[in-house]
Amino acid sequence: MPNREPAPAVAKKLAKLGLRSADDLALHLPHRYEDETRLTDPALAPAGKAVLVEALVQNAEVKYRPKRQLVVHAEGLVLRFLNFYGSQLKQFQRAADEGQLVRAYGEVRPGFFGAEMVHPRYRVVAAGEPLPQTLTPVYPSTAGLSQYALRKLVLEALDEAVLEDTLPETLLRRHALAGISESVRSLHRPAPDASLAELSERRGEAWRRVKFDELLAQQLSMRMAYRARRARTALALPSNGPLLKRFLGQLPFRLTRAQSRSMAEILRDLAQPHPMQRLLQGDVGSGKTIVAAISCLAAIDAGCQAVVMAPTEILAEQNLRKFSAWLGPLGVPIAWLHGGLAAAEKKAVVKQLQGPAPVVAIGTHALFQKKVAFARLALAIVDEQHRFGVQQRLDLRRKGENRSVPAPLVPHQLMMSATPIPRTLSMSYFADLDISTIDQLPPGRRSVATRLAESGRRSEVLERIREACAEGQQAYWVCPVIEESRDGDLRTAVDTFELLRKELKGLRVGLLHGRLPADEKAAVMQAFASGRLHLLVATTVIEVGVDVPNASLMVIEHAERFGLAQLHQLRGRIGRGSRESVCILLYGSGLSETARARLKVIFETRDGFEIARQDLLQRGPGEFLGARQSGAPLLRYADLEQDKKLAEEAREAAEKLLDEAPQAARRHVERWLASRHEYLRA
C-alpha cells in the first residue's frame, strides 16, 4: 500500500478488488481512458461522443418536475443530476457566487435550454487551471470507491513502486519484450501523443508485455501445482488385477477406440506412485461412465476404496444403477450416500467407509459431511467437475489423505466433464491437468434432429407429442424455472405441468424439479424410466444423469433463456435408443442478438467441442468456467482468443523458467497472483 495506510473502510473495498499491496495497486491497470487534454465548445460537441467542456457556473437549483433533480445552469450549458447530495447543490451555489468554472466530462445532448449533460463527471475549477497532459485512466472499481479516490491511490502506489523485472534478460530478448516498469507506467500515464484507440483496444508493446506477464504467471502457477503434486506420494494401483481382467473379459460390448485410449491413459497414471490429476472429457453420451467404473476396479483390486461424487441426486442415482449393474456381479461392494438417507442408514454407510474393506462409494455433496471419513481412499472421481467449488474438491481429496503412514498418501483424482474444454482453455486454465478425450460416440447412438419453433406454434408441438406417445415413445418438456418468476411472460414448470395435463388428456404427465423431496424425485424418475409416464415436465435438473432410451422427443420452452452448454446437455438426454429423436426449441418473440446467435449455433451444430468453442467466444472464460467457484485466477488483461500466440509463447517460457530460474518463477507468480493461486491445488 502507499506510505499512508488507507482508512479501514477503504482498505476493505480495495480488498474486494484484490488490492492488498502497493504492487497490487500498481498492477491494477485502466480498463479504458478518457481524453481530458482538450476542451470542446458545448455547441460544437459531436453527438454520441464523450468530451470535456468548461463553462462558468451561473446558478443551481432543485426542481421537482417531472421528478426531483439538481439543475445547474452554466454559460452555454445545463447539467442535470437525477441522483445527488445536498452538498452538491451547495457546491454549485458557492461556485456561482464566486464566479468559478465547472469542467464536465460526458456526452452533450440537445435540451430545452440548449446544450445539456446528464450525470457528467465534473470538477469545479478556478479560471486558468491547467488541463491534464496525459489521457485520464479509468480503473475497474467497486461500490463506494470513487474513481477519483482509486486513481489517487493507484498513482501514489505507482510513484512508490520499484517494479523490478522478475524475468531474466535472456527470456526478455527471446520474446522481444519491453521492460515491465516502463510498460506499466506508460499504461497508467500515457504520453500525450499516445493513441487512445491502441490503448483502449490493448494493443502495443506495453500491453503486450503486461499480457505476457499475466499469461506466464498463470502458466507458472499451474505447472508449479502440477510438479508439486507429482512430488507427493500415492498408492500405485494395479492396471491388470483379477477383477479388472474379469470385467473387461465379460463386457457385452466393445469399447470405442477413444474409450480404450482414455482407459489406457488413466490406468497408466494410476499405476504410478504419485497422484493422478486427470480430466476425462467427452461429449454427451460418449461413454465416460464405463471408463470411470474400470478405474474404480483398479482401486478395488488393490484392496482400497474409490469414491464417485456427482452434483445432483439424479446423476448420483444414475451412477449407482450403472455401477451396480456392472460391478455388482463381480461382488464389488457399493455404498450409497446422499442427503435423503435416514439417520440409521447414514450411520451404517459412514461406518462402512471407515472400515478397511474395499468399497466403491457413490454419492452427492453428502460425501463432504464432517462425519464422513475414508480408511483407504485410493481414487476420487468427480462427475461434472465444473459444478463443484474448488474448496469442495480439495475437501474430498483431503478426506482420503492417509496420514497413518510415514509419507502421507494422496488419492488419485479423476474429474469428468461432458462440457468439452476448448483448446485455448485447456492450455491455460487446465494446464495443471492431464487430459483424456473421448472424441467419438459408441455405435448405435442416433444423432438428434433439432427444430426451431416460435412460441406461437405451440399447438403444433402438442400435436407432435400426441403422435409420438401414441407410437409408444416418451417425451420431455423442459422449463427454465420452477415457480412464478418476475418475468410475466416466462412459463414455469408448475404452470406448464398443470396446463399440459389439461391439454394432453389421456397422456400420463409427471413433474420433476430440484425442490422435490429426494424420494418423490426418485419415484417420478422411476415412473418415467419404466414407461408409466408419457411426458415428463422438468427443469434443468434432468440436464445430467437421466438416461431413458425410449424418450425420443424433447421440447425446451423459452430456449432463448438457456446457455449453449445447457441446451447441448439437455439435447443429449434423447437419442439414446433406436428411434430417430427430435429436440424442439420453443422461443419467444423479440429475441436479442445474443439469444439469436445461441439458437443458431445449437441448431446448426451437433459437435460438443465446436459448441464449447462458440460458447467460450460468446460468454468469455469467466462465465464458461463458472469462475466464481472454479478457483482459477481469471485473466484480467489477456484474451485467450485474441492473444492465442502470446499464450503459446508464455506456455513454452513457463517450462524453461521453472527449469532454469525457479526463484525468478516464484517471484513472478507472487507478483501477479499473490494469494490467488492457492486453489490451483484442486
C-alpha positions in Angstrom: 0.0 0.0 0.0 1.1 3.7 -0.3 3.0 5.2 2.6 -0.2 6.4 4.2 -2.4 3.4 5.0 -5.9 3.9 3.7 -8.8 4.0 6.2 -10.2 0.6 7.2 -13.4 1.1 5.1 -11.3 2.0 2.0 -8.9 -1.0 2.6 -12.0 -3.3 2.8 -13.2 -2.0 -0.6 -9.7 -2.4 -2.1 -9.5 -6.0 -0.8 -12.7 -6.7 -2.7 -10.8 -5.8 -5.8 -7.9 -8.0 -4.7 -5.7 -4.9 -3.9 -3.7 -5.6 -0.8 -0.3 -4.2 -1.5 1.5 -1.4 -3.4 2.4 -3.8 -6.2 -1.3 -4.9 -6.5 -2.3 -1.2 -6.9 0.5 -0.6 -9.4 -0.7 -3.6 -11.5 -4.3 -2.5 -11.3 -4.4 -1.2 -14.8 -7.1 1.0 -16.5 -9.9 -0.7 -18.4 -10.4 2.5 -20.5 -9.2 6.0 -20.9 -10.8 9.4 -21.2 -9.3 12.4 -23.1 -9.4 15.4 -20.9 -6.4 17.0 -22.5 -8.5 19.4 -24.6 -11.7 21.4 -24.2 -14.7 21.3 -26.6 -17.2 24.0 -27.1 -20.6 22.6 -25.9 -22.3 23.9 -29.0 -19.8 22.0 -31.3 -19.7 18.7 -29.4 -20.1 15.7 -31.6 -23.2 13.5 -31.0 -22.6 10.3 -29.1 -19.0 11.1 -28.1 -17.9 12.0 -24.5 -16.0 15.3 -24.4 -14.6 17.7 -21.8 -16.4 21.0 -21.6 -15.8 24.1 -19.4 -18.3 26.7 -18.5 -18.9 29.5 -15.9 -21.4 28.4 -13.3 -24.4 30.8 -13.1 -26.9 29.2 -10.8 -28.1 25.9 -9.3 -31.5 24.7 -8.1 -33.5 21.6 -7.2 -36.5 21.1 -9.4 -39.4 18.7 -8.8 -40.9 18.3 -12.3 -41.0 15.8 -13.9 -39.1 14.4 -10.9 -36.7 15.6 -8.3 -33.4 16.7 -9.9 -30.5 19.1 -9.5 -30.3 21.5 -12.4 -27.1 23.6 -12.9 -27.1 26.5 -15.4 -23.7 27.4 -16.7 -22.7 29.6 -19.6 -24.0 27.8 -22.7 -24.5 24.5 -20.8 -27.0 22.8 -18.5 -26.0 20.0 -16.1 -28.7 17.6 -14.8 -28.3 15.3 -11.8 -31.2 12.9 -11.0 -29.3 11.4 -8.0 -27.4 13.9 -5.9 -26.4 15.0 -2.4 -27.4 18.3 -0.7 -23.6 19.1 -0.6 -23.5 19.2 -4.4 -26.3 21.9 -4.5 -24.3 24.0 -2.1 -21.0 23.4 -4.0 -22.6 24.7 -7.3 -24.3 27.6 -5.5 -21.0 28.6 -4.0 -19.3 28.3 -7.4 -21.9 30.6 -8.9 -21.4 33.2 -6.1 -17.6 33.1 -6.5 -17.5 33.1 -10.3 -16.0 29.6 -10.7 -16.0 27.3 -13.6 -17.2 23.7 -13.9 -15.3 21.2 -16.0 -17.7 18.3 -17.0 -16.9 15.2 -18.9 -19.7 13.3 -20.7 -22.0 13.3 -23.7 -23.5 16.6 -24.8 -27.2 16.3 -25.9 -29.6 18.9 -27.1 -32.0 20.0 -24.3 -34.8 22.5 -23.6 -32.3 25.2 -22.7 -29.7 24.3 -25.3 -26.6 22.0 -24.8 -27.2 19.7 -21.9 -25.3 16.9 -20.0 -26.9 14.4 -17.7 -24.9 13.0 -14.8 -21.5 14.0 -16.1 -18.3 13.5 -14.2 -17.3 17.0 -13.1 -15.0 19.2 -11.1 -15.3 22.8 -10.0 -12.1 24.7 -11.0 -10.7 28.2 -10.9 -10.1 30.1 -14.1 -6.8 29.1 -15.8 -6.3 25.8 -14.1 -4.1 23.7 -16.4 -5.6 20.7 -18.3 -4.1 17.2 -17.8 -1.1 16.4 -20.0 -2.0 12.7 -20.4 -5.1 10.7 -21.0 -7.1 10.1 -17.9 -7.1 6.4 -16.8 -10.4 4.8 -15.7 -10.0 1.9 -13.3 -12.2 -1.1 -12.5 -13.7 -0.2 -9.2 -16.4 -1.3 -6.7 -19.4 0.3 -5.0 -18.5 3.1 -2.6 -15.0 3.7 -4.1 -14.9 6.7 -6.4 -12.7 6.9 -9.5 -11.0 9.9 -8.0 -10.1 8.2 -4.8 -9.0 5.0 -6.5 -6.9 6.8 -9.1 -5.2 8.8 -6.4 -4.3 5.6 -4.5 -3.1 3.8 -7.7 -0.9 6.7 -8.8 0.6 7.1 -5.3 1.5 3.4 -5.3 2.9 3.7 -8.8 5.2 6.5 -7.7 6.5 4.4 -4.7 6.7 1.1 -6.6 10.1 -0.1 -7.8 8.7 -2.7 -10.2 12.0 -4.5 -10.8 11.8 -7.0 -13.6 11.1 -10.5 -12.5 12.2 -12.1 -15.8 15.8 -12.9 -16.9 17.3 -10.8 -19.6 17.6 -13.9 -21.9 13.8 -14.5 -21.7 13.1 -10.8 -22.4 15.3 -10.9 -25.5 13.9 -14.3 -26.7 10.4 -13.0 -26.7 11.2 -9.3 -27.6 9.5 -7.9 -24.5 9.6 -4.3 -23.3 10.6 -3.6 -19.7 7.8 -4.1 -17.1 8.4 -0.8 -15.2 8.1 1.4 -18.3 5.3 -0.6 -19.7 3.1 -0.3 -16.5 3.9 3.3 -16.0 3.1 4.2 -19.6 -0.3 2.5 -19.2 -1.2 4.4 -16.1 0.2 7.7 -17.5 0.1 7.5 -21.3 2.2 10.0 -23.3 0.2 13.0 -24.7 0.6 11.6 -28.2 -0.4 8.0 -27.3 -3.2 6.5 -29.4 -6.5 6.3 -27.5 -7.7 3.5 -29.8 -4.5 1.5 -29.3 -4.6 1.8 -25.5 -8.3 1.1 -25.3 -8.0 -2.0 -27.5 -5.0 -3.2 -25.5 -2.6 -3.2 -28.4 1.1 -2.0 -28.5 4.3 -3.1 -26.8 3.3 -2.0 -23.2 0.0 -4.1 -23.3 1.9 -7.0 -24.9 4.4 -7.1 -22.0 1.6 -6.9 -19.4 -0.4 -9.7 -21.1 2.6 -11.9 -21.5 3.5 -11.5 -17.8 -0.1 -12.3 -16.7 -0.3 -15.4 -19.0 3.2 -16.5 -17.8 2.2 -16.2 -14.1 -0.9 -18.3 -14.8 1.1 -21.0 -16.6 3.8 -21.0 -13.9 1.3 -21.3 -11.2 -0.4 -24.3 -12.9 2.9 -26.0 -13.7 4.2 -25.5 -10.2 1.0 -27.1 -8.8 1.4 -29.9 -11.3 5.0 -30.6 -10.3 4.2 -30.3 -6.6 1.5 -32.9 -6.9 3.9 -35.3 -8.8 6.3 -34.9 -5.9 3.7 -36.3 -3.5 3.1 -40.0 -2.8 0.1 -42.1 -3.9 -0.6 -45.8 -3.9 0.4 -47.4 -7.2 -2.7 -49.3 -8.3 -2.5 -52.4 -10.5 -3.6 -52.0 -14.1 -4.3 -55.7 -14.7 -5.8 -57.0 -11.5 -8.1 -60.0 -11.4 -11.4 -58.0 -11.1 -10.3 -55.7 -13.9 -9.4 -58.5 -16.2 -12.7 -60.4 -15.5 -14.7 -57.3 -16.1 -13.1 -56.5 -19.4 -13.3 -60.1 -20.5 -17.1 -60.2 -20.0 -18.1 -56.8 -21.3 -21.2 -57.3 -23.5 -20.0 -54.6 -25.9 -16.7 -53.3 -27.3 -15.2 -50.1 -26.1 -14.7 -47.5 -28.7 -11.2 -46.6 -29.8 -11.4 -43.3 -27.8 -12.7 -45.1 -24.7 -9.8 -47.7 -24.9 -7.3 -44.9 -25.3 -8.6 -42.9 -22.4 -8.8 -46.1 -20.2 -5.1 -46.9 -21.0 -4.1 -43.3 -20.1 -5.9 -43.5 -16.8 -4.7 -47.0 -15.8 -1.1 -45.9 -16.7 -1.4 -42.9 -14.4 -3.0 -45.0 -11.6 0.0 -47.4 -11.7 2.4 -44.5 -10.8 3.5 -43.8 -7.2 2.4 -40.2 -7.4 -1.3 -38.9 -7.5 -3.0 -38.8 -10.9 -4.8 -35.5 -11.6 -6.6 -36.1 -14.9 -9.7 -34.7 -16.6 -11.7 -37.1 -18.7 -13.8 -35.1 -21.2 -16.2 -36.3 -23.8 -19.4 -35.3 -25.4 -22.8 -36.2 -24.0 -23.3 -39.9 -24.3 -19.7 -40.7 -25.3 -19.3 -43.4 -22.6 -17.3 -41.7 -19.8 -19.0 -43.6 -17.0 -17.8 -47.0 -18.1 -14.2 -45.7 -18.1 -14.8 -44.4 -14.6 -16.1 -47.8 -13.4 -13.0 -49.5 -14.9 -10.8 -47.0 -13.0 -12.6 -47.9 -9.7 -11.8 -51.6 -10.3 -8.0 -50.7 -10.2 -8.6 -49.4 -6.6 -10.7 -52.4 -5.6 -8.1 -54.8 -6.9 -5.5 -53.0 -4.7 -7.8 -53.6 -1.6 -8.7 -49.9 -1.4 -11.7 -47.6 -1.7 -12.9 -45.4 -4.6 -15.5 -42.6 -4.4 -17.7 -41.2 -7.2 -19.2 -37.8 -6.4 -22.0 -36.3 -8.5 -23.5 -32.8 -8.2 -27.2 -33.9 -8.2 -29.0 -36.9 -6.7 -30.4 -37.8 -10.1 -26.9 -38.2 -11.6 -25.6 -39.9 -8.4 -28.5 -42.4 -8.6 -27.9 -42.9 -12.3 -24.3 -43.7 -11.4 -25.4 -46.1 -8.7 -27.6 -48.0 -11.1 -24.9 -48.3 -13.7 -22.1 -49.3 -11.2 -24.4 -51.8 -9.5 -25.2 -53.4 -12.9 -21.6 -53.5 -13.9 -19.7 -54.2 -10.7 -22.3 -56.0 -8.6 -21.9 -59.3 -10.5 -18.2 -59.2 -9.6 -19.0 -59.0 -5.9 -17.8 -55.4 -5.5 -19.4 -53.7 -2.5 -21.1 -50.4 -3.4 -22.1 -47.8 -0.7 -24.7 -45.1 -1.5 -24.6 -41.8 0.4 -26.9 -38.9 -0.2 -28.9 -36.3 1.8 -32.1 -38.3 1.8 -30.9 -41.3 3.8 -32.4 -42.0 7.2 -30.1 -41.5 10.2 -29.6 -45.2 10.8 -28.8 -45.9 7.1 -26.4 -43.0 7.0 -24.6 -44.2 10.2 -24.2 -47.6 8.6 -22.7 -46.2 5.4 -20.3 -43.9 7.4 -19.2 -46.9 9.5 -18.6 -49.0 6.3 -16.4 -46.2 4.8 -14.3 -46.0 8.0 -13.6 -49.7 7.8 -10.7 -51.4 6.0 -12.8 -53.3 3.4 -12.6 -52.3 -0.3 -15.8 -50.4 -1.4 -16.9 -48.0 -4.2 -18.8 -45.1 -2.5 -21.3 -43.2 -4.7 -23.0 -40.0 -3.6 -23.6 -36.3 -3.7 -22.4 -33.4 -1.5 -23.3 -35.6 1.4 -19.7 -37.0 1.0 -18.4 -33.7 2.4 -20.0 -34.1 5.7 -17.6 -33.9 8.7 -18.5 -37.4 10.0 -17.7 -39.0 6.6 -14.1 -40.4 6.5 -12.4 -43.0 4.4 -10.0 -45.6 5.7 -8.2 -46.4 2.5 -9.3 -44.0 -0.3 -7.2 -44.5 -3.4 -9.3 -42.9 -6.1 -11.7 -39.9 -6.0 -13.8 -39.4 -9.1 -15.7 -36.1 -9.5 -18.5 -36.2 -12.1 -19.5 -33.0 -13.9 -16.5 -31.4 -12.1 -17.3 -27.8 -13.1 -20.4 -27.9 -10.9 -18.3 -28.2 -7.7 -16.4 -25.5 -6.0 -12.7 -25.8 -5.7 -12.9 -26.0 -1.9 -15.3 -28.9 -2.2 -12.8 -30.8 -4.5 -10.0 -30.0 -2.1 -12.1 -31.3 0.9 -12.9 -34.6 -0.9 -9.2 -35.2 -1.7 -8.1 -34.3 1.9 -10.6 -36.9 3.3 -8.6 -39.5 1.6 -5.1 -38.4 2.6 -3.8 -41.3 4.7 -1.7 -39.7 7.5 -1.2 -43.0 9.4 1.9 -43.8 7.3 5.2 -42.0 7.4 4.7 -40.4 3.9 1.1 -39.3 3.7 -0.7 -41.0 0.7 -2.8 -38.8 -1.5 -5.7 -40.3 -3.5 -5.6 -40.2 -7.3 -8.2 -37.9 -8.7 -10.2 -38.2 -11.9 -12.5 -35.4 -13.0 -15.2 -35.9 -15.7 -16.9 -33.3 -17.8 -19.5 -33.6 -20.6 -18.7 -29.9 -21.4 -15.6 -30.3 -23.6 -12.8 -27.8 -22.9 -11.8 -25.7 -26.0 -8.0 -26.0 -26.7 -7.3 -22.4 -25.7 -8.8 -23.1 -22.2 -7.2 -26.5 -21.8 -3.7 -25.0 -22.4 -4.4 -22.1 -20.0 -6.9 -22.8 -17.2 -6.3 -26.6 -17.3 -2.6 -26.6 -17.8 -2.1 -28.3 -14.4 -4.1 -31.4 -15.6 -3.5 -34.3 -17.8 -6.5 -34.6 -20.2 -8.1 -37.6 -21.8 -10.6 -37.0 -24.5 -13.3 -39.4 -25.7 -14.0 -37.9 -29.1 -16.3 -40.4 -30.7 -19.8 -41.8 -29.8 -20.5 -45.5 -29.2 -22.1 -47.3 -32.2 -25.9 -47.1 -32.1 -26.1 -43.6 -30.7 -28.5 -41.7 -33.0 -27.9 -38.1 -33.9 -30.7 -35.8 -32.6 -32.5 -33.6 -35.1 -33.0 -30.1 -33.8 -36.0 -27.9 -34.8 -36.7 -24.3 -34.0 -40.3 -23.1 -33.4 -41.6 -19.7 -32.4 -43.9 -20.0 -29.3 -47.0 -19.2 -31.4 -46.6 -22.7 -32.9 -47.2 -24.4 -29.6 -50.3 -26.2 -30.8 -48.3 -27.9 -33.5 -45.8 -29.0 -30.9 -48.5 -30.5 -28.7 -49.8 -32.5 -31.7 -46.3 -33.8 -32.3 -46.2 -35.1 -28.6 -49.6 -36.8 -29.0 -48.4 -38.6 -32.2 -45.0 -39.7 -30.6 -46.7 -41.0 -27.4 -49.4 -42.8 -29.5 -46.5 -44.7 -31.1 -45.2 -45.8 -27.7 -42.5 -43.1 -27.4 -41.9 -40.8 -24.4 -41.1 -37.1 -24.3 -39.5 -34.4 -22.1 -40.9 -30.8 -21.7 -38.2 -28.6 -20.2 -38.9 -25.3 -18.5 -36.3 -22.7 -17.2 -37.9 -22.1 -13.8 -39.9 -23.9 -11.2 -42.4 -21.4 -9.9 -43.7 -17.9 -10.8 -40.9 -15.5 -11.8 -40.7 -11.8 -12.1 -40.9 -12.1 -15.9 -44.6 -12.3 -16.6 -44.1 -14.0 -20.0 -42.0 -16.8 -18.6 -44.0 -20.0 -18.3 -43.0 -22.0 -15.2 -42.6 -25.8 -14.7 -45.5 -25.9 -12.2 -47.8 -23.9 -14.5 -46.8 -25.9 -17.6 -47.4 -29.2 -15.8 -51.0 -28.2 -14.9 -51.6 -26.8 -18.4 -50.3 -29.9 -20.2 -52.3 -32.3 -18.1 -55.4 -30.5 -19.4 -54.2 -30.1 -23.0 -52.9 -33.7 -23.3 -55.8 -35.6 -21.8 -55.3 -39.3 -22.0 -51.5 -38.9 -21.5 -49.8 -39.5 -18.2 -47.8 -36.4 -17.3 -45.2 -36.2 -14.5 -43.4 -33.2 -12.9 -39.7 -33.2 -11.8 -37.7 -30.3 -10.3 -35.0 -29.7 -7.8 -37.2 -28.7 -4.8 -39.0 -32.1 -4.7 -38.0 -34.3 -1.8 -35.5 -37.0 -2.8 -38.0 -39.9 -2.5 -40.5 -38.0 -4.7 -37.8 -37.3 -7.3 -36.8 -40.9 -7.3 -40.4 -42.1 -7.7 -41.1 -39.7 -10.6 -37.9 -40.8 -12.4 -38.6 -44.4 -11.8 -42.2 -44.0 -13.2 -40.8 -42.3 -16.3 -37.9 -44.8 -16.8 -40.3 -47.7 -16.6 -42.7 -46.2 -19.1 -45.6 -45.4 -16.7 -45.4 -41.7 -17.7 -45.7 -40.5 -21.2 -44.4 -37.0 -20.7 -42.0 -35.6 -18.1 -42.2 -31.8 -17.4 -38.9 -30.8 -15.8 -36.4 -28.1 -15.1 -32.7 -28.4 -15.9 -32.5 -31.0 -13.0 -32.5 -33.5 -15.9 -29.6 -31.8 -17.6 -27.2 -34.6 -16.5 -27.7 -38.2 -15.3 -31.0 -39.0 -17.0 -30.9 -42.0 -19.4 -34.2 -43.2 -20.7 -33.7 -44.9 -24.1 -37.4 -44.7 -25.0 -37.5 -40.9 -24.7 -37.1 -39.7 -28.2 -38.7 -36.2 -28.1 -37.7 -33.1 -26.1 -39.4 -29.7 -26.1 -37.3 -26.9 -24.5 -39.6 -23.9 -23.7 -38.1 -20.4 -23.6 -35.0 -22.0 -25.2 -33.5 -18.5 -25.6 -33.1 -18.3 -21.8 -30.7 -21.3 -21.7 -26.9 -21.3 -22.3 -25.3 -23.2 -25.1 -23.8 -25.8 -22.8 -27.2 -26.4 -21.1 -29.0 -26.7 -24.4 -26.5 -29.2 -25.7 -26.6 -31.2 -22.4 -30.4 -31.3 -22.4 -30.5 -32.4 -26.0 -28.1 -35.2 -25.1 -30.8 -36.8 -22.9 -32.5 -38.1 -26.0 -31.2 -40.1 -28.9 -30.2 -42.9 -26.6 -32.4 -45.5 -28.1 -33.0 -46.9 -31.6 -35.6 -44.4 -32.7 -35.0 -41.1 -34.5 -35.0 -38.4 -31.9 -36.1 -34.7 -32.2 -35.4 -31.7 -29.9 -37.7 -28.8 -30.4 -36.5 -25.4 -29.2 -39.5 -23.1 -28.5 -38.5 -19.5 -28.3 -40.3 -16.2 -27.6 -40.7 -13.2 -29.8 -38.3 -10.3 -29.8 -35.0 -12.3 -29.5 -31.9 -10.4 -28.5 -28.9 -10.7 -30.8 -27.1 -12.9 -28.2 -30.1 -15.3 -27.9 -30.4 -15.5 -31.7 -26.7 -16.3 -32.0 -27.0 -19.1 -29.4 -30.0 -20.7 -31.1 -28.3 -20.5 -34.4 -25.2 -22.4 -33.0 -27.3 -25.1 -31.3 -29.5 -25.5 -34.4 -26.6 -25.9 -36.8 -24.1 -27.8 -34.7 -24.1 -31.3 -33.1 -20.4 -31.4 -32.2 -19.9 -30.7 -28.5 -16.4 -29.4 -29.0 -17.5 -26.8 -31.5 -20.4 -25.8 -29.3 -18.0 -25.4 -26.4 -15.7 -23.2 -28.6 -18.7 -21.0 -29.6 -19.8 -20.8 -26.0 -16.4 -19.6 -25.0 -16.4 -16.9 -27.7 -19.9 -15.7 -26.7 -19.5 -15.8 -22.9 -15.8 -15.5 -22.2 -13.8 -17.7 -19.9 -15.3 -16.4 -16.7 -18.8 -17.5 -17.4 -17.7 -20.6 -19.3 -15.7 -21.9 -16.3 -18.2 -20.8 -13.6 -15.3 -18.7 -12.4 -16.8 -17.8 -9.1 -16.4 -21.4 -7.9 -13.6 -22.6 -10.2 -10.8 -21.0 -8.2 -8.8 -20.5 -11.4 -7.5 -16.9 -11.4 -9.2 -15.3 -14.3 -7.1 -13.3 -16.8 -7.7 -9.6 -16.3 -5.8 -8.3 -19.3 -5.1 -11.0 -21.8 -7.8 -12.5 -24.1 -7.2 -16.2 -24.9 -8.8 -15.9 -28.3 -7.1 -12.7 -29.4 -3.8 -13.5 -27.7 -3.5 -17.2 -28.6 0.0 -16.8 -30.0 1.2 -15.0 -26.9 -0.4 -17.7 -24.7 1.6 -20.3 -26.5 4.8 -18.3 -26.0 4.0 -18.0 -22.3 3.4 -21.7 -22.0 6.8 -22.5 -23.6 8.5 -19.9 -21.5 7.0 -21.2 -18.2 8.7 -24.6 -18.6 12.1 -23.0 -19.4 11.8 -20.6 -16.5 10.9 -23.3 -14.0 13.9 -25.4 -15.1 16.4 -22.5 -15.5 15.4 -19.9 -12.9 13.0 -21.3 -10.3 13.5 -18.4 -7.9 12.5 -15.9 -10.6 9.5 -18.1 -11.4 8.3 -17.9 -7.8 8.8 -14.1 -7.6 6.9 -13.7 -10.9 3.9 -15.7 -9.6 3.9 -13.9 -6.3 3.8 -10.5 -8.0 0.9 -11.3 -10.3 -1.2 -13.8 -8.4 -0.2 -13.3 -4.7 -2.7 -15.4 -2.8 -5.0 -16.1 -5.7 -3.1 -19.2 -6.8 -3.7 -21.2 -3.6 -6.8 -23.0 -5.0 -4.9 -24.3 -8.1 -4.1 -27.3 -6.0 -7.6 -28.6 -6.6 
